[in-house]
């Protein structure tokens, strides 16, 4: 697992490393897939000013009022279903 570093400056600029993908984006919410799971950023007037998926870097400008990490539920379901299939094959 790689490293994820998050920097928030005055709630107006966020820089993050360890970004794998941006799943969805608008001015009020950005959903980011990171090496640590899903990061949901909520705010107002947000704009992605830099995105480099090769380096895993993302910069967001705008008013940020909530950051929330959650598990990658899709990966968890895939792992669980893999376990069920492996038990059925035995």
C-alpha positions, 0 to 999 in steps of 0.5 A, spaced: 500 500 500 502 506 498 502 513 502 497 518 502 498 525 504 493 530 505 494 538 506 488 543 507 490 550 507 485 555 510 479 550 508 480 553 501 486 549 498 487 541 498 493 537 496 493 530 496 497 524 494 496 517 493 490 518 488 488 513 484 482 516 480 477 521 481 470 517 481 466 523 480 466 531 481 462 537 481 463 544 485 459 541 491 462 534 492 468 530 489 469 522 490 476 520 490 479 513 490 486 513 494 490 508 496 487 508 503 480 507 500 474 512 498 475 520 500 469 524 499 470 531 499 464 536 500 464 544 499 462 549 495 465 552 488 470 547 488 475 546 482 480 541 480 486 545 479 491 539 478 490 532 477 496 527 475 494 520 476 501 517 474 504 521 480 497 520 484 497 528 485 491 532 486 489 539 487 483 542 489 481 550 490 474 552 493 471 552 500 472 545 503 467 543 509 468 536 509 473 530 508 470 523 509 474 517 508 470 510 507 472 503 505 472 501 498 465 497 498 466 495 491 473 491 493 470 489 500 464 486 496 469 483 491 473 479 496 467 477 500 464 474 493 470 471 492 470 467 498 463 464 497 465 462 490 471 458 493 467 455 498 462 452 493 468 450 489 471 445 494 
